[in-house]
Amino acid sequence: MVSLLVIDDDHLILNLYRQILKRYGYQVHTAESGEEGLCMFENEPYALVITDVVMGEMDGNEVAHRIRLSGRGQVPIIGISGTPWKAHAPYFNAVMAKPVPMKELVEQVRILVDAYETGELKGAPLGEVAMDIS
């Protein structure tokens, strides 16, 4: 079963994403802060990360940046925000505006997970990404 990590400081949104994505066969792990999400990412293999962009102490941009610099920096990341212009685009494979249509979210997850698992994920290799976003 494909494992996803969803990070958002809004508990209701976390539950909504978890319920929807589970219906489509994904194993969904959730974190209520950027710090908690990074800790989980470091300890478990995930095929994709979804993160809110605007959060408390550590925002989604910082989460995505740290993932990109990690040893598993090619994991696809979807940024979600009510203010999508605040997302630092090079960190994310996709940025979606809230409220996110669930059908579109599920489709984007499917596309990115499939591309990641087959090695066909578009974009620069980790080394190039890390250089470009540092």
N, CA, C and O atoms as a Tinker XYZ file with bonds, in Angstrom:
   536  protein
     1  N      0.847000   -1.177000    0.000000    73     2
     2  CA     0.000000    0.000000    0.000000    64     1     3
     3  C      0.896000    1.245000    0.000000    63     2     4     5
     4  O      1.889000    1.304000    0.725000    81     3
     5  N      0.537000    2.221000   -0.809000    73     3     6
     6  CA     1.307000    3.448000   -0.955000    64     5     7
     7  C      1.061000    4.363000    0.245000    63     6     8     9
     8  O     -0.085000    4.652000    0.589000    81     7
     9  N      2.147000    4.816000    0.879000    73     7    10
    10  CA     2.045000    5.694000    2.046000    64     9    11
    11  C      2.245000    7.147000    1.655000    63    10    12    13
    12  O      3.176000    7.498000    0.930000    81    11
    13  N      1.339000    7.985000    2.157000    73    11    14
    14  CA     1.401000    9.429000    1.948000    64    13    15
    15  C      1.529000   10.118000    3.292000    63    14    16    17
    16  O      1.064000    9.608000    4.312000    81    15
    17  N      2.166000   11.284000    3.287000    73    15    18
    18  CA     2.260000   12.119000    4.486000    64    17    19
    19  C      1.535000   13.425000    4.198000    63    18    20    21
    20  O      1.831000   14.108000    3.217000    81    19
    21  N      0.586000   13.765000    5.060000    73    19    22
    22  CA    -0.157000   15.014000    4.925000    64    21    23
    23  C      0.142000   15.873000    6.151000    63    22    24    25
    24  O     -0.008000   15.428000    7.289000    81    23
    25  N      0.570000   17.122000    5.899000    73    23    26
    26  CA     0.936000   18.046000    6.974000    64    25    27
    27  C      0.056000   19.283000    6.879000    63    26    28    29
    28  O      0.036000   19.964000    5.854000    81    27
    29  N     -0.667000   19.567000    7.950000    73    27    30
    30  CA    -1.514000   20.765000    7.997000    64    29    31
    31  C     -1.805000   21.065000    9.462000    63    30    32    33
    32  O     -2.009000   20.148000   10.257000    81    31
    33  N     -1.825000   22.348000    9.820000    73    31    34
    34  CA    -2.101000   22.710000   11.211000    64    33    35
    35  C     -3.595000   22.787000   11.506000    63    34    36    37
    36  O     -3.986000   23.144000   12.618000    81    35
    37  N     -4.432000   22.460000   10.531000    73    35    38
    38  CA    -5.883000   22.428000   10.719000    64    37    39
    39  C     -6.332000   20.969000   10.805000    63    38    40    41
    40  O     -6.299000   20.238000    9.815000    81    39
    41  N     -6.748000   20.562000   11.995000    73    39    42
    42  CA    -7.122000   19.172000   12.251000    64    41    43
    43  C     -8.268000   18.717000   11.349000    63    42    44    45
    44  O     -8.270000   17.574000   10.892000    81    43
    45  N     -9.238000   19.586000   11.086000    73    43    46
    46  CA   -10.373000   19.208000   10.246000    64    45    47
    47  C     -9.933000   18.910000    8.813000    63    46    48    49
    48  O    -10.410000   17.958000    8.195000    81    47
    49  N     -9.031000   19.719000    8.296000    73    47    50
    50  CA    -8.527000   19.490000    6.943000    64    49    51
    51  C     -7.731000   18.191000    6.887000    63    50    52    53
    52  O     -7.852000   17.431000    5.926000    81    51
    53  N     -6.926000   17.933000    7.899000    73    51    54
    54  CA    -6.182000   16.670000    7.943000    64    53    55
    55  C     -7.130000   15.482000    7.869000    63    54    56    57
    56  O     -6.898000   14.543000    7.107000    81    55
    57  N     -8.195000   15.523000    8.658000    73    55    58
    58  CA    -9.157000   14.416000    8.647000    64    57    59
    59  C     -9.844000   14.266000    7.302000    63    58    60    61
    60  O    -10.059000   13.147000    6.837000    81    59
    61  N    -10.188000   15.378000    6.673000    73    59    62
    62  CA   -10.827000   15.333000    5.360000    64    61    63
    63  C     -9.891000   14.688000    4.342000    63    62    64    65
    64  O    -10.289000   13.760000    3.639000    81    63
    65  N     -8.663000   15.165000    4.257000    73    63    66
    66  CA    -7.709000   14.597000    3.303000    64    65    67
    67  C     -7.470000   13.116000    3.587000    63    66    68    69
    68  O     -7.405000   12.309000    2.660000    81    67
    69  N     -7.338000   12.757000    4.860000    73    67    70
    70  CA    -7.104000   11.355000    5.217000    64    69    71
    71  C     -8.263000   10.476000    4.754000    63    70    72    73
    72  O     -8.045000    9.428000    4.146000    81    71
    73  N     -9.492000   10.900000    5.039000    73    71    74
    74  CA   -10.662000   10.107000    4.651000    64    73    75
    75  C    -10.760000    9.941000    3.135000    63    74    76    77
    76  O    -10.989000    8.837000    2.641000    81    75
    77  N    -10.589000   11.027000    2.410000    73    75    78
    78  CA   -10.702000   10.975000    0.953000    64    77    79
    79  C     -9.609000   10.088000    0.354000    63    78    80    81
    80  O     -9.894000    9.209000   -0.460000    81    79
    81  N     -8.376000   10.319000    0.755000    73    79    82
    82  CA    -7.263000    9.566000    0.170000    64    81    83
    83  C     -7.305000    8.090000    0.550000    63    82    84    85
    84  O     -6.900000    7.242000   -0.246000    81    83
    85  N     -7.784000    7.766000    1.746000    73    83    86
    86  CA    -7.934000    6.365000    2.144000    64    85    87
    87  C     -8.941000    5.649000    1.247000    63    86    88    89
    88  O     -8.761000    4.475000    0.922000    81    87
    89  N     -9.996000    6.353000    0.850000    73    87    90
    90  CA   -11.003000    5.758000   -0.050000    64    89    91
    91  C    -10.385000    5.325000   -1.367000    63    90    92    93
    92  O    -10.888000    4.412000   -2.021000    81    91
    93  N     -9.310000    5.968000   -1.754000    73    91    94
    94  CA    -8.641000    5.640000   -3.005000    64    93    95
    95  C     -7.470000    4.677000   -2.803000    63    94    96    97
    96  O     -6.659000    4.480000   -3.708000    81    95
    97  N     -7.388000    4.085000   -1.626000    73    95    98
    98  CA    -6.417000    3.026000   -1.385000    64    97    99
    99  C     -5.065000    3.444000   -0.850000    63    98   100   101
   100  O     -4.146000    2.627000   -0.796000    81    99
   101  N     -4.921000    4.696000   -0.453000    73    99   102
   102  CA    -3.648000    5.148000    0.089000    64   101   103
   103  C     -3.616000    4.982000    1.601000    63   102   104   105
   104  O     -4.640000    5.102000    2.274000    81   103
   105  N     -2.427000    4.707000    2.123000    73   103   106
   106  CA    -2.204000    4.721000    3.566000    64   105   107
   107  C     -1.780000    6.146000    3.892000    63   106   108   109
   108  O     -0.780000    6.634000    3.366000    81   107
   109  N     -2.538000    6.815000    4.758000    73   107   110
   110  CA    -2.314000    8.236000    4.999000    64   109   111
   111  C     -1.864000    8.470000    6.434000    63   110   112   113
   112  O     -2.540000    8.083000    7.387000    81   111
   113  N     -0.706000    9.114000    6.567000    73   111   114
   114  CA    -0.179000    9.521000    7.858000    64   113   115
   115  C     -0.306000   11.039000    7.929000    63   114   116   117
   116  O     -0.120000   11.729000    6.927000    81   115
   117  N     -0.623000   11.555000    9.113000    73   115   118
   118  CA    -0.828000   12.997000    9.236000    64   117   119
   119  C      0.038000   13.596000   10.331000    63   118   120   121
   120  O      0.390000   12.945000   11.315000    81   119
   121  N      0.366000   14.863000   10.118000    73   119   122
   122  CA     1.131000   15.638000   11.095000    64   121   123
   123  C      0.497000   17.014000   11.189000    63   122   124   125
   124  O      0.080000   17.581000   10.179000    81   123
   125  N      0.422000   17.555000   12.410000    73   123   126
   126  CA    -0.223000   18.845000   12.638000    64   125   127
   127  C      0.747000   20.017000   12.692000    63   126   128   129
   128  O      0.361000   21.127000   13.057000    81   127
   129  N      2.005000   19.776000   12.330000    73   127   130
   130  CA     2.984000   20.868000   12.261000    64   129   131
   131  C      4.099000   20.466000   11.311000    63   130   132   133
   132  O      4.297000   19.285000   11.025000    81   131
   133  N      4.820000   21.464000   10.827000    73   131   134
   134  CA     5.951000   21.185000    9.962000    64   133   135
   135  C      7.012000   20.362000   10.659000    63   134   136   137
   136  O      7.590000   19.450000   10.068000    81   135
   137  N      7.268000   20.684000   11.917000    73   135   138
   138  CA     8.275000   19.958000   12.681000    64   137   139
   139  C      7.908000   18.488000   12.815000    63   138   140   141
   140  O      8.742000   17.611000   12.588000    81   139
   141  N      6.660000   18.219000   13.185000    73   139   142
   142  CA     6.198000   16.837000   13.332000    64   141   143
   143  C      6.271000   16.113000   11.985000    63   142   144   145
   144  O      6.680000   14.954000   11.922000    81   143
   145  N      5.877000   16.794000   10.920000    73   143   146
   146  CA     5.910000   16.193000    9.595000    64   145   147
   147  C      7.316000   15.813000    9.165000    63   146   148   149
   148  O      7.525000   14.727000    8.626000    81   147
   149  N      8.287000   16.695000    9.396000    73   147   150
   150  CA     9.674000   16.381000    9.038000    64   149   151
   151  C     10.213000   15.204000    9.829000    63   150   152   153
   152  O     10.930000   14.362000    9.288000    81   151
   153  N      9.875000   15.145000   11.096000    73   151   154
   154  CA    10.298000   14.021000   11.935000    64   153   155
   155  C      9.732000   12.711000   11.375000    63   154   156   157
   156  O     10.441000   11.709000   11.288000    81   155
   157  N      8.461000   12.729000   11.000000    73   155   158
   158  CA     7.840000   11.539000   10.420000    64   157   159
   159  C      8.500000   11.186000    9.090000    63   158   160   161
   160  O      8.761000   10.014000    8.820000    81   159
   161  N      8.770000   12.181000    8.264000    73   159   162
   162  CA     9.400000   11.952000    6.963000    64   161   163
   163  C     10.772000   11.304000    7.122000    63   162   164   165
   164  O     11.136000   10.421000    6.345000    81   163
   165  N     11.521000   11.731000    8.109000    73   163   166
   166  CA    12.859000   11.189000    8.341000    64   165   167
   167  C     12.827000    9.733000    8.789000    63   166   168   169
   168  O     13.805000    9.007000    8.611000    81   167
   169  N     11.698000    9.298000    9.374000    73   167   170
   170  CA    11.627000    7.957000    9.948000    64   169   171
   171  C     10.801000    6.951000    9.161000    63   170   172   173
   172  O     10.808000    5.765000    9.491000    81   171
   173  N     10.091000    7.393000    8.128000    73   171   174
   174  CA     9.230000    6.500000    7.355000    64   173   175
   175  C      9.375000    6.810000    5.870000    63   174   176   177
   176  O      9.596000    7.960000    5.489000    81   175
   177  N      9.250000    5.775000    5.027000    73   175   178
   178  CA     9.276000    6.033000    3.582000    64   177   179
   179  C      7.890000    6.459000    3.082000    63   178   180   181
   180  O      6.905000    5.762000    3.324000    81   179
   181  N      7.811000    7.574000    2.404000    73   179   182
   182  CA     6.558000    8.061000    1.829000    64   181   183
   183  C      6.736000    8.235000    0.330000    63   182   184   185
   184  O      7.811000    8.601000   -0.146000    81   183
   185  N      5.666000    7.968000   -0.404000    73   183   186
   186  CA     5.685000    8.121000   -1.854000    64   185   187
   187  C      5.299000    9.533000   -2.275000    63   186   188   189
   188  O      5.476000    9.906000   -3.435000    81   187
   189  N      4.765000   10.331000   -1.326000    73   187   190
   190  CA     4.343000   11.693000   -1.632000    64   189   191
   191  C      4.061000   12.430000   -0.322000    63   190   192   193
   192  O      3.632000   11.831000    0.664000    81   191
   193  N      4.311000   13.740000   -0.334000    73   191   194
   194  CA     4.010000   14.600000    0.804000    64   193   195
   195  C      3.064000   15.699000    0.332000    63   194   196   197
   196  O      3.282000   16.317000   -0.709000    81   195
   197  N      2.021000   15.931000    1.106000    73   195   198
   198  CA     1.118000   17.065000    0.905000    64   197   199
   199  C      1.302000   17.967000    2.110000    63   198   200   201
   200  O      1.200000   17.508000    3.247000    81   199
   201  N      1.572000   19.246000    1.877000    73   199   202
   202  CA     1.748000   20.149000    3.006000    64   201   203
   203  C      1.031000   21.468000    2.770000    63   202   204   205
   204  O      1.013000   22.004000    1.661000    81   203
   205  N      0.444000   21.972000    3.839000    73   203   206
   206  CA    -0.085000   23.329000    3.817000    64   205   207
   207  C      1.129000   24.248000    3.686000    63   206   208   209
   208  O      2.198000   23.956000    4.222000    81   207
   209  N      0.958000   25.345000    2.981000    73   207   210
   210  CA     2.077000   26.270000    2.812000    64   209   211
   211  C      2.198000   27.199000    4.010000    63   210   212   213
   212  O      3.302000   27.421000    4.507000    81   211
   213  N      1.088000   27.743000    4.477000    73   211   214
   214  CA     1.116000   28.696000    5.589000    64   213   215
   215  C      0.743000   27.973000    6.885000    63   214   216   217
   216  O     -0.408000   27.591000    7.096000    81   215
   217  N      1.752000   27.798000    7.748000    73   215   218
   218  CA     1.542000   27.164000    9.055000    64   217   219
   219  C      2.336000   27.951000   10.081000    63   218   220   221
   220  O      3.017000   28.921000    9.750000    81   219
   221  N      2.241000   27.521000   11.325000    73   219   222
   222  CA     2.881000   28.200000   12.449000    64   221   223
   223  C      4.374000   28.380000   12.333000    63   222   224   225
   224  O      4.849000   29.078000   11.437000    81   223
   225  N      5.121000   27.760000   13.226000    73   223   226
   226  CA     6.564000   27.992000   13.331000    64   225   227
   227  C      7.333000   27.597000   12.073000    63   226   228   229
   228  O      8.203000   28.343000   11.624000    81   227
   229  N      7.028000   26.446000   11.505000    73   227   230
   230  CA     7.707000   25.999000   10.291000    64   229   231
   231  C      6.665000   25.872000    9.185000    63   230   232   233
   232  O      5.784000   25.015000    9.248000    81   231
   233  N      6.769000   26.725000    8.178000    73   231   234
   234  CA     5.767000   26.691000    7.118000    64   233   235
   235  C      6.086000   25.616000    6.085000    63   234   236   237
   236  O      7.130000   24.967000    6.140000    81   235
   237  N      5.164000   25.445000    5.143000    73   235   238
   238  CA     5.324000   24.418000    4.123000    64   237   239
   239  C      6.511000   24.635000    3.205000    63   238   240   241
   240  O      7.093000   23.672000    2.706000    81   239
   241  N      6.880000   25.897000    2.974000    73   239   242
   242  CA     8.076000   26.165000    2.176000    64   241   243
   243  C      9.318000   25.591000    2.843000    63   242   244   245
   244  O     10.157000   24.977000    2.183000    81   243
   245  N      9.434000   25.791000    4.140000    73   243   246
   246  CA    10.585000   25.267000    4.879000    64   245   247
   247  C     10.561000   23.742000    4.910000    63   246   248   249
   248  O     11.602000   23.102000    4.760000    81   247
   249  N      9.384000   23.159000    5.103000    73   247   250
   250  CA     9.253000   21.697000    5.084000    64   249   251
   251  C      9.734000   21.156000    3.740000    63   250   252   253
   252  O     10.554000   20.239000    3.690000    81   251
   253  N      9.219000   21.730000    2.656000    73   251   254
   254  CA     9.580000   21.255000    1.323000    64   253   255
   255  C     11.074000   21.453000    1.046000    63   254   256   257
   256  O     11.723000   20.586000    0.461000    81   255
   257  N     11.606000   22.587000    1.466000    73   255   258
   258  CA    13.032000   22.860000    1.271000    64   257   259
   259  C     13.873000   21.797000    1.973000    63   258   260   261
   260  O     14.820000   21.270000    1.389000    81   259
   261  N     13.536000   21.486000    3.205000    73   259   262
   262  CA    14.310000   20.487000    3.956000    64   261   263
   263  C     14.176000   19.093000    3.343000    63   262   264   265
   264  O     15.136000   18.323000    3.336000    81   263
   265  N     12.993000   18.771000    2.832000    73   263   266
   266  CA    12.818000   17.482000    2.153000    64   265   267
   267  C     13.698000   17.436000    0.911000    63   266   268   269
   268  O     14.353000   16.426000    0.654000    81   267
   269  N     13.721000   18.513000    0.142000    73   267   270
   270  CA    14.536000   18.565000   -1.076000    64   269   271
   271  C     16.017000   18.384000   -0.777000    63   270   272   273
   272  O     16.747000   17.823000   -1.594000    81   271
   273  N     16.464000   18.844000    0.365000    73   271   274
   274  CA    17.874000   18.734000    0.738000    64   273   275
   275  C     18.204000   17.409000    1.416000    63   274   276   277
   276  O     19.370000   17.118000    1.682000    81   275
   277  N     17.178000   16.607000    1.695000    73   275   278
   278  CA    17.385000   15.325000    2.375000    64   277   279
   279  C     17.849000   14.268000    1.374000    63   278   280   281
   280  O     17.912000   14.516000    0.170000    81   279
   281  N     18.163000   13.121000    1.884000    73   279   282
   282  CA    18.563000   12.004000    1.039000    64   281   283
   283  C     17.438000   11.457000    0.189000    63   282   284   285
   284  O     17.685000   10.685000   -0.737000    81   283
   285  N     16.206000   11.840000    0.483000    73   283   286
   286  CA    15.043000   11.399000   -0.297000    64   285   287
   287  C     14.349000   12.589000   -0.932000    63   286   288   289
   288  O     13.121000   12.650000   -0.982000    81   287
   289  N     15.131000   13.523000   -1.410000    73   287   290
   290  CA    14.613000   14.778000   -1.930000    64   289   291
   291  C     13.801000   14.705000   -3.201000    63   290   292   293
   292  O     13.211000   15.707000   -3.608000    81   291
   293  N     13.751000   13.538000   -3.849000    73   291   294
   294  CA    12.959000   13.413000   -5.070000    64   293   295
   295  C     11.505000   13.041000   -4.793000    63   294   296   297
   296  O     10.705000   12.961000   -5.725000    81   295
   297  N     11.152000   12.813000   -3.538000    73   295   298
   298  CA     9.757000   12.510000   -3.205000    64   297   299
   299  C      8.896000   13.691000   -3.651000    63   298   300   301
   300  O      9.209000   14.837000   -3.330000    81   299
   301  N      7.815000   13.421000   -4.389000    73   299   302
   302  CA     6.968000   14.531000   -4.835000    64   301   303
   303  C      6.286000   15.235000   -3.668000    63   302   304   305
   304  O      5.918000   14.610000   -2.674000    81   303
   305  N      6.126000   16.551000   -3.812000    73   303   306
   306  CA     5.500000   17.370000   -2.769000    64   305   307
   307  C      4.430000   18.238000   -3.410000    63   306   308   309
   308  O      4.668000   18.910000   -4.414000    81   307
   309  N      3.241000   18.210000   -2.806000    73   307   310
   310  CA     2.148000   19.083000   -3.214000    64   309   311
   311  C      1.977000   20.128000   -2.118000    63   310   312   313
   312  O      1.807000   19.788000   -0.947000    81   311
   313  N      2.024000   21.393000   -2.499000    73   311   314
   314  CA     1.763000   22.490000   -1.575000    64   313   315
   315  C      0.319000   22.942000   -1.729000    63   314   316   317
   316  O     -0.172000   23.107000   -2.845000    81   315
   317  N     -0.355000   23.139000   -0.612000    73   315   318
   318  CA    -1.748000   23.582000   -0.633000    64   317   319
   319  C     -1.867000   24.824000    0.236000    63   318   320   321
   320  O     -1.340000   24.873000    1.347000    81   319
   321  N     -2.583000   25.850000   -0.297000    73   319   322
   322  CA    -2.678000   27.089000    0.469000    64   321   323
   323  C     -3.838000   27.948000   -0.005000    63   322   324   325
   324  O     -4.212000   27.940000   -1.178000    81   323
   325  N     -4.390000   28.684000    0.937000    73   323   326
   326  CA    -5.360000   29.716000    0.605000    64   325   327
   327  C     -4.669000   30.908000   -0.033000    63   326   328   329
   328  O     -5.319000   31.760000   -0.640000    81   327
   329  N     -3.367000   30.966000    0.103000    73   327   330
   330  CA    -2.546000   32.012000   -0.518000    64   329   331
   331  C     -1.439000   31.326000   -1.327000    63   330   332   333
   332  O     -0.272000   31.370000   -0.938000    81   331
   333  N     -1.797000   30.694000   -2.447000    73   331   334
   334  CA    -0.824000   29.891000   -3.194000    64   333   335
   335  C      0.365000   30.680000   -3.724000    63   334   336   337
   336  O      1.410000   30.096000   -4.010000    81   335
   337  N      0.228000   31.988000   -3.860000    73   335   338
   338  CA     1.355000   32.795000   -4.327000    64   337   339
   339  C      2.488000   32.838000   -3.307000    63   338   340   341
   340  O      3.594000   33.272000   -3.630000    81   339
   341  N      2.223000   32.391000   -2.075000    73   339   342
   342  CA     3.276000   32.346000   -1.058000    64   341   343
   343  C      4.129000   31.081000   -1.153000    63   342   344   345
   344  O      5.155000   30.967000   -0.481000    81   343
   345  N      3.704000   30.133000   -1.986000    73   343   346
   346  CA     4.463000   28.895000   -2.151000    64   345   347
   347  C      5.694000   29.184000   -3.015000    63   346   348   349
   348  O      5.596000   29.809000   -4.070000    81   347
   349  N      6.826000   28.727000   -2.555000    73   347   350
   350  CA     8.057000   28.877000   -3.335000    64   349   351
   351  C      8.070000   27.732000   -4.346000    63   350   352   353
   352  O      8.461000   26.609000   -4.026000    81   351
   353  N      7.641000   28.032000   -5.558000    73   351   354
   354  CA     7.380000   27.023000   -6.592000    64   353   355
   355  C      8.485000   25.986000   -6.803000    63   354   356   357
   356  O      8.155000   24.814000   -6.984000    81   355
   357  N      9.765000   26.338000   -6.793000    73   355   358
   358  CA    10.793000   25.311000   -7.047000    64   357   359
   359  C     10.794000   24.167000   -6.030000    63   358   360   361
   360  O     11.328000   23.095000   -6.316000    81   359
   361  N     10.218000   24.373000   -4.872000    73   359   362
   362  CA    10.201000   23.324000   -3.853000    64   361   363
   363  C      9.126000   22.280000   -4.130000    63   362   364   365
   364  O      9.229000   21.153000   -3.646000    81   363
   365  N      8.104000   22.630000   -4.894000    73   363   366
   366  CA     6.913000   21.798000   -5.033000    64   365   367
   367  C      6.772000   21.234000   -6.444000    63   366   368   369
   368  O      7.165000   21.865000   -7.425000    81   367
   369  N      6.205000   20.034000   -6.521000    73   367   370
   370  CA     5.846000   19.465000   -7.815000    64   369   371
   371  C      4.506000   20.015000   -8.287000    63   370   372   373
   372  O      4.228000   20.052000   -9.486000    81   371
   373  N      3.681000   20.441000   -7.341000    73   371   374
   374  CA     2.386000   21.044000   -7.656000    64   373   375
   375  C      1.986000   21.946000   -6.498000    63   374   376   377
   376  O      2.311000   21.671000   -5.342000    81   375
   377  N      1.275000   23.031000   -6.818000    73   375   378
   378  CA     0.711000   23.916000   -5.807000    64   377   379
   379  C     -0.776000   24.045000   -6.122000    63   378   380   381
   380  O     -1.158000   24.335000   -7.256000    81   379
   381  N     -1.608000   23.827000   -5.107000    73   379   382
   382  CA    -3.055000   23.880000   -5.290000    64   381   383
   383  C     -3.648000   24.899000   -4.325000    63   382   384   385
   384  O     -3.208000   25.021000   -3.182000    81   383
   385  N     -4.653000   25.629000   -4.802000    73   383   386
   386  CA    -5.299000   26.659000   -3.993000    64   385   387
   387  C     -6.467000   26.074000   -3.208000    63   386   388   389
   388  O     -7.241000   25.267000   -3.723000    81   387
   389  N     -6.579000   26.500000   -1.941000    73   387   390
   390  CA    -7.732000   26.128000   -1.121000    64   389   391
   391  C     -8.913000   27.002000   -1.517000    63   390   392   393
   392  O     -8.714000   28.169000   -1.857000    81   391
   393  N    -10.096000   26.496000   -1.486000    73   391   394
   394  CA   -10.428000   25.098000   -1.190000    64   393   395
   395  C    -10.100000   24.209000   -2.385000    63   394   396   397
   396  O    -10.426000   24.530000   -3.528000    81   395
   397  N     -9.459000   23.104000   -2.099000    73   395   398
   398  CA    -9.017000   22.184000   -3.143000    64   397   399
   399  C    -10.159000   21.243000   -3.497000    63   398   400   401
   400  O    -10.697000   20.569000   -2.618000    81   399
   401  N    -10.537000   21.185000   -4.767000    73   399   402
   402  CA   -11.520000   20.170000   -5.177000    64   401   403
   403  C    -10.908000   18.786000   -4.954000    63   402   404   405
   404  O     -9.839000   18.490000   -5.487000    81   403
   405  N    -11.568000   17.952000   -4.182000    73   403   406
   406  CA   -11.008000   16.659000   -3.812000    64   405   407
   407  C    -10.690000   15.793000   -5.027000    63   406   408   409
   408  O     -9.694000   15.070000   -5.023000    81   407
   409  N    -11.512000   15.857000   -6.056000    73   407   410
   410  CA   -11.251000   15.077000   -7.263000    64   409   411
   411  C     -9.916000   15.492000   -7.891000    63   410   412   413
   412  O     -9.150000   14.644000   -8.347000    81   411
   413  N     -9.647000   16.792000   -7.911000    73   411   414
   414  CA    -8.381000   17.287000   -8.465000    64   413   415
   415  C     -7.193000   16.888000   -7.600000    63   414   416   417
   416  O     -6.129000   16.555000   -8.123000    81   415
   417  N     -7.366000   16.919000   -6.278000    73   415   418
   418  CA    -6.289000   16.509000   -5.384000    64   417   419
   419  C     -5.954000   15.034000   -5.598000    63   418   420   421
   420  O     -4.785000   14.675000   -5.740000    81   419
   421  N     -6.969000   14.188000   -5.622000    73   419   422
   422  CA    -6.749000   12.756000   -5.812000    64   421   423
   423  C     -6.075000   12.490000   -7.152000    63   422   424   425
   424  O     -5.174000   11.655000   -7.233000    81   423
   425  N     -6.494000   13.183000   -8.197000    73   423   426
   426  CA    -5.889000   13.007000   -9.517000    64   425   427
   427  C     -4.421000   13.436000   -9.508000    63   426   428   429
   428  O     -3.570000   12.749000  -10.072000    81   427
   429  N     -4.125000   14.566000   -8.871000    73   427   430
   430  CA    -2.733000   15.033000   -8.799000    64   429   431
   431  C     -1.876000   14.058000   -7.999000    63   430   432   433
   432  O     -0.737000   13.786000   -8.376000    81   431
   433  N     -2.409000   13.531000   -6.900000    73   431   434
   434  CA    -1.686000   12.531000   -6.107000    64   433   435
   435  C     -1.394000   11.307000   -6.962000    63   434   436   437
   436  O     -0.267000   10.813000   -6.980000    81   435
   437  N     -2.403000   10.820000   -7.666000    73   435   438
   438  CA    -2.231000    9.627000   -8.510000    64   437   439
   439  C     -1.139000    9.843000   -9.556000    63   438   440   441
   440  O     -0.270000    8.989000   -9.732000    81   439
   441  N     -1.180000   10.966000  -10.242000    73   439   442
   442  CA    -0.196000   11.263000  -11.284000    64   441   443
   443  C      1.218000   11.304000  -10.713000    63   442   444   445
   444  O      2.131000   10.692000  -11.268000    81   443
   445  N      1.400000   12.022000   -9.608000    73   443   446
   446  CA     2.734000   12.177000   -9.025000    64   445   447
   447  C      3.260000   10.885000   -8.416000    63   446   448   449
   448  O      4.441000   10.571000   -8.564000    81   447
   449  N      2.404000   10.132000   -7.735000    73   447   450
   450  CA     2.842000    8.863000   -7.150000    64   449   451
   451  C      3.234000    7.890000   -8.253000    63   450   452   453
   452  O      4.266000    7.226000   -8.154000    81   451
   453  N      2.423000    7.798000   -9.302000    73   451   454
   454  CA     2.756000    6.907000  -10.419000    64   453   455
   455  C      4.095000    7.288000  -11.043000    63   454   456   457
   456  O      4.931000    6.423000  -11.305000    81   455
   457  N      4.296000    8.583000  -11.279000    73   455   458
   458  CA     5.546000    9.047000  -11.881000    64   457   459
   459  C      6.733000    8.767000  -10.959000    63   458   460   461
   460  O      7.801000    8.372000  -11.427000    81   459
   461  N      6.557000    8.965000   -9.673000    73   459   462
   462  CA     7.629000    8.724000   -8.704000    64   461   463
   463  C      7.993000    7.242000   -8.651000    63   462   464   465
   464  O      9.169000    6.879000   -8.664000    81   463
   465  N      6.970000    6.393000   -8.591000    73   463   466
   466  CA     7.210000    4.960000   -8.467000    64   465   467
   467  C      7.818000    4.352000   -9.723000    63   466   468   469
   468  O      8.529000    3.350000   -9.639000    81   467
   469  N      7.553000    4.936000  -10.875000    73   467   470
   470  CA     8.113000    4.408000  -12.123000    64   469   471
   471  C      9.416000    5.101000  -12.505000    63   470   472   473
   472  O     10.034000    4.754000  -13.512000    81   471
   473  N      9.833000    6.074000  -11.710000    73   471   474
   474  CA    11.063000    6.806000  -12.002000    64   473   475
   475  C     10.899000    7.829000  -13.108000    63   474   476   477
   476  O     11.889000    8.317000  -13.654000    81   475
   477  N      9.676000    8.156000  -13.439000    73   475   478
   478  CA     9.417000    9.096000  -14.532000    64   477   479
   479  C      9.030000   10.486000  -14.040000    63   478   480   481
   480  O      8.508000   11.293000  -14.810000    81   479
   481  N      9.276000   10.767000  -12.785000    73   479   482
   482  CA     8.913000   12.063000  -12.232000    64   481   483
   483  C      9.672000   13.153000  -12.967000    63   482   484   485
   484  O     10.899000   13.119000  -13.059000    81   483
   485  N      8.943000   14.102000  -13.480000    73   483   486
   486  CA     9.552000   15.205000  -14.235000    64   485   487
   487  C     10.222000   16.172000  -13.270000    63   486   488   489
   488  O      9.790000   16.329000  -12.128000    81   487
   489  N     11.267000   16.809000  -13.738000    73   487   490
   490  CA    11.934000   17.801000  -12.918000    64   489   491
   491  C     13.408000   17.515000  -12.795000    63   490   492   493
   492  O     13.897000   16.474000  -13.233000    81   491
   493  N     14.097000   18.436000  -12.205000    73   491   494
   494  CA    15.541000   18.331000  -12.070000    64   493   495
   495  C     15.916000   17.287000  -11.031000    63   494   496   497
   496  O     15.186000   17.093000  -10.059000    81   495
   497  N     17.043000   16.613000  -11.222000    73   495   498
   498  CA    17.539000   15.688000  -10.193000    64   497   499
   499  C     17.807000   16.443000   -8.889000    63   498   500   501
   500  O     17.974000   17.663000   -8.892000    81   499
   501  N     17.846000   15.727000   -7.809000    73   499   502
   502  CA    18.013000   16.331000   -6.478000    64   501   503
   503  C     19.168000   17.317000   -6.435000    63   502   504   505
   504  O     19.001000   18.423000   -5.921000    81   503
   505  N     20.309000   16.963000   -6.947000    73   503   506
   506  CA    21.456000   17.857000   -6.886000    64   505   507
   507  C     21.177000   19.200000   -7.532000    63   506   508   509
   508  O     21.555000   20.244000   -7.001000    81   507
   509  N     20.518000   19.172000   -8.676000    73   507   510
   510  CA    20.199000   20.421000   -9.368000    64   509   511
   511  C     19.154000   21.216000   -8.603000    63   510   512   513
   512  O     19.253000   22.438000   -8.500000    81   511
   513  N     18.145000   20.522000   -8.061000    73   511   514
   514  CA    17.117000   21.208000   -7.296000    64   513   515
   515  C     17.743000   21.874000   -6.078000    63   514   516   517
   516  O     17.473000   23.039000   -5.788000    81   515
   517  N     18.581000   21.126000   -5.371000    73   515   518
   518  CA    19.193000   21.668000   -4.164000    64   517   519
   519  C     20.017000   22.910000   -4.489000    63   518   520   521
   520  O     20.006000   23.885000   -3.737000    81   519
   521  N     20.723000   22.871000   -5.601000    73   519   522
   522  CA    21.532000   24.020000   -6.001000    64   521   523
   523  C     20.653000   25.208000   -6.356000    63   522   524   525
   524  O     20.968000   26.344000   -6.001000    81   523
   525  N     19.546000   24.952000   -7.060000    73   523   526
   526  CA    18.678000   26.027000   -7.515000    64   525   527
   527  C     17.919000   26.696000   -6.367000    63   526   528   529
   528  O     17.630000   27.891000   -6.439000    81   527
   529  N     17.592000   25.947000   -5.311000    73   527   530
   530  CA    16.746000   26.504000   -4.263000    64   529   531
   531  C     17.518000   26.943000   -3.029000    63   530   532   533
   532  O     16.939000   27.521000   -2.110000    81   531
   533  N     18.778000   26.684000   -3.000000    73   531   534
   534  CA    19.558000   27.063000   -1.817000    64   533   535
   535  C     19.784000   28.552000   -1.765000    63   534   536
   536  O     20.423000   29.047000   -0.837000    81   535
